[in-house]
Every structure is written in C-alpha cells, then in structure tokens.
Amino acid sequence: MQVFRPYMDWWMSARVLDDRRLGKQRVEVKQVMMAILRRMSLIRNGRRGWLNHPIVLMYYNDGRPYLRDLIGYFNACVEEWRRRGMRSSISLSDIEHLILGVVSAEGHPLTHVHEVEYRRVLILKDPGHYLRAFRKEEVLEVFETEPVLISGVNSWIFRNRRLYESVLRRAVKVAERLGII
C-alpha cells in the first residue's frame, strides 16, 4: 500500500505521477480510507488487512483522520486519470455516508521531508519519467541528501542499503545522460 505524495498539493502530486502509479493511487487511497473507517469500527465486514500499515496509521492520526486530505487527493487522481483520457469507475459513493460522519483533522500529515522521500522513491522506481517530471532543484535535493526513514514510504532503502545504492547509481547515470546533473 502506498500513497505517493511528492508534493503536499494534491493536483501537483497527481499530475506528476506516471500512468501506472496514478492508476493505482485511485485504488490505494480508497483502501487507506476503508482501513481508517474499519479502525474506527464504521465498517464491520470482518476484514482486518492494512489496519496497522504505517501509511494508514499516519493518516488515521490517532482517531482524528486526515480524511479531507485523502478525499482531495483521491479526487485529484481521478480527475487527472480522466484528463489523460482514461476511464474511471472508482468512486467514494459507497463510503461517502460514513465519511460524512467522521470529524476530519484539518491539513495533512506531510512535511517537506515526506515530499523529498516520495520524490526519492519515485525517481528510483522510474528515473526515465521522474527525472523529467521533477524540477532540477528537486532532483538535486534527492541526490544530495541522505534518505530519512519514513515507515511505509521508503523503508526498503534501510532494509537493503546495497540495493538502494545500486538503484541510486543507475538513476544518477540517467540524470547525467539527460543533462540534469
């Protein structure tokens, strides 16, 4: 489960994502909301998956979830998906009545460090796309800083440092070929 937010701004995040990840975001953001509603016992369907996933816990916010933020990001992803000419049948209509009864925390759980780490992960996943999508200074910030552990976002980097360094070298080579660095 992953919610990719390389920017705090919903629309900027949705616009920058490649088609594969954008398509998945629509589903995964709804899954996070469903898990939050299960944690709050508003959905009682016996499913227990994802309740303690770090991303769910981050947005759950000790019972004052950032649902408005998730809804805004979900809607931005769906709208961007359609703008790219794709069809989308996913909606929040089946859980809207539950969401309306929840007091949502204002704002979002993200910091600038989250933005940088999401950019880092995206650049490593698809350097050909994301090195072109992010501004040069954003790419340089990723390359010039050490990763900061954010559970559920970039944990794999810290579990397998050798893999991280290998993928990072590959991304740097792509950046050099593109004239970014």
C-alpha positions as CSV (number, residue, x, y, z in Angstrom):
1,M,0.0,0.0,0.0
2,Q,1.4,3.4,-1.0
3,V,0.1,6.9,-1.2
4,F,2.6,8.8,-3.4
5,R,2.7,12.5,-2.4
6,P,5.8,14.1,-3.9
7,Y,4.0,17.4,-3.2
8,M,1.7,18.5,-0.5
9,D,-0.6,19.8,-3.2
10,W,-3.0,17.1,-4.5
11,W,-3.1,18.3,-8.1
12,M,0.7,18.7,-8.4
13,S,1.2,15.2,-7.0
14,A,-1.4,13.7,-9.4
15,R,-0.1,15.5,-12.4
16,V,3.5,14.3,-11.9
17,L,2.7,10.6,-11.5
18,D,3.2,8.2,-14.4
19,D,0.1,6.4,-15.6
20,R,0.9,3.2,-13.8
21,R,1.2,4.8,-10.4
22,L,-1.6,7.3,-11.0
23,G,-4.0,4.4,-11.8
24,K,-3.0,2.6,-8.6
25,Q,-3.4,5.7,-6.5
26,R,-7.1,5.9,-7.1
27,V,-7.4,2.4,-5.6
28,E,-4.9,2.7,-2.8
29,V,-6.1,6.0,-1.5
30,K,-9.6,4.5,-1.2
31,Q,-8.1,1.4,0.5
32,V,-6.5,3.7,3.1
33,M,-9.8,5.4,3.7
34,M,-11.5,2.0,4.1
35,A,-8.9,0.9,6.6
36,I,-9.4,4.1,8.6
37,L,-13.1,3.5,8.6
38,R,-12.5,-0.1,9.8
39,R,-10.2,1.2,12.6
40,M,-13.0,3.5,13.7
41,S,-15.5,0.5,13.6
42,L,-17.6,2.3,11.0
43,I,-17.1,-0.6,8.6
44,R,-17.5,-4.1,10.2
45,N,-17.0,-6.5,7.4
46,G,-14.5,-8.8,9.2
47,R,-11.6,-7.7,7.1
48,R,-8.5,-6.8,9.1
49,G,-5.9,-6.1,6.4
50,W,-3.9,-2.9,6.4
51,L,-5.3,-1.7,9.7
52,N,-1.8,-1.2,11.1
53,H,0.0,-0.3,7.9
54,P,2.3,2.7,8.6
55,I,0.5,4.8,5.9
56,V,-2.9,4.0,7.4
57,L,-1.7,4.9,10.8
58,M,-0.1,8.2,9.5
59,Y,-3.5,9.3,8.0
60,Y,-5.5,7.8,10.9
61,N,-3.8,10.3,13.2
62,D,-4.8,8.7,16.5
63,G,-8.5,8.8,15.7
64,R,-8.7,12.2,14.0
65,P,-8.0,11.1,10.5
66,Y,-6.9,13.4,7.6
67,L,-9.9,12.2,5.5
68,R,-10.5,15.6,3.8
69,D,-6.9,15.4,2.6
70,L,-7.3,11.9,1.3
71,I,-10.6,12.8,-0.4
72,G,-9.0,15.8,-2.0
73,Y,-6.1,13.7,-3.3
74,F,-8.4,10.9,-4.4
75,N,-10.5,13.3,-6.4
76,A,-7.3,14.9,-7.9
77,C,-6.1,11.5,-9.0
78,V,-9.4,10.5,-10.6
79,E,-9.7,13.8,-12.4
80,E,-6.1,13.6,-13.7
81,W,-6.7,10.0,-14.8
82,R,-9.7,11.2,-16.8
83,R,-7.8,14.2,-18.1
84,R,-5.3,11.7,-19.6
85,G,-8.2,10.0,-21.5
86,M,-8.7,7.0,-19.2
87,R,-12.0,5.8,-17.9
88,S,-12.6,5.6,-14.2
89,S,-15.4,3.7,-12.5
90,I,-14.0,4.0,-8.9
91,S,-15.7,6.4,-6.6
92,L,-16.3,7.1,-2.9
93,S,-20.1,6.8,-3.2
94,D,-20.3,3.6,-1.3
95,I,-18.5,5.1,1.8
96,E,-19.5,8.7,1.4
97,H,-22.2,8.4,4.1
98,L,-19.6,7.0,6.5
99,I,-17.0,9.7,5.8
100,L,-19.6,12.4,6.4
101,G,-20.0,11.3,10.0
102,V,-16.2,11.5,10.8
103,V,-14.6,14.6,12.1
104,S,-11.6,15.1,9.9
105,A,-8.4,16.7,11.0
106,E,-7.5,19.9,9.1
107,G,-4.5,19.8,6.9
108,H,-2.4,16.8,6.1
109,P,0.3,14.7,7.8
110,L,3.0,15.6,5.4
111,T,6.2,17.6,5.8
112,H,8.9,18.7,3.3
113,V,10.8,15.6,4.3
114,H,7.9,13.5,3.1
115,E,7.9,15.3,-0.2
116,V,11.6,14.7,-0.7
117,E,11.4,11.0,0.3
118,Y,8.4,10.4,-2.0
119,R,10.4,12.0,-4.8
120,R,13.4,9.8,-4.0
121,V,11.3,6.7,-4.1
122,L,9.7,7.7,-7.4
123,I,13.0,8.7,-9.0
124,L,14.4,5.3,-8.0
125,K,11.3,3.4,-9.3
126,D,11.3,5.1,-12.8
127,P,14.2,7.5,-13.4
128,G,13.3,8.0,-17.0
129,H,9.9,9.5,-16.1
130,Y,10.6,11.2,-12.8
131,L,13.9,12.9,-13.6
132,R,12.0,14.8,-16.3
133,A,8.9,15.3,-14.2
134,F,10.6,17.0,-11.2
135,R,12.3,20.3,-11.3
136,K,16.1,20.2,-11.4
137,E,16.5,21.6,-7.8
138,E,14.1,18.9,-6.6
139,V,16.2,16.2,-8.2
140,L,19.4,17.6,-6.9
141,E,17.9,17.7,-3.4
142,V,17.2,14.0,-3.6
143,F,20.7,13.2,-4.9
144,E,22.5,15.5,-2.4
145,T,20.7,14.4,0.7
146,E,20.8,11.1,2.7
147,P,17.4,9.3,2.9
148,V,15.4,9.9,6.1
149,L,13.4,6.8,7.2
150,I,9.6,7.3,6.9
151,S,7.9,4.0,7.7
152,G,5.8,2.8,4.8
153,V,7.3,5.2,2.4
154,N,11.0,4.3,2.0
155,S,11.6,1.5,4.5
156,W,13.1,-0.8,1.8
157,I,16.1,1.7,1.4
158,F,17.1,1.0,5.0
159,R,16.5,-2.8,4.8
160,N,18.7,-3.2,1.8
161,R,21.2,-0.4,1.5
162,R,23.2,-2.3,-1.2
163,L,20.1,-2.3,-3.5
164,Y,19.4,1.3,-2.7
165,E,23.0,2.3,-3.7
166,S,22.8,0.3,-6.9
167,V,19.4,1.8,-7.9
168,L,20.7,5.3,-7.0
169,R,23.8,4.9,-9.2
170,R,21.5,3.9,-12.1
171,A,19.3,7.0,-11.5
172,V,22.4,9.2,-11.4
173,K,23.6,7.8,-14.7
174,V,20.2,8.6,-16.3
175,A,20.3,12.1,-14.9
176,E,23.8,12.6,-16.4
177,R,22.5,11.4,-19.8
178,L,19.6,13.8,-19.6
179,G,21.9,16.6,-18.7
180,I,20.2,17.2,-15.3
181,I,23.5,16.8,-13.4
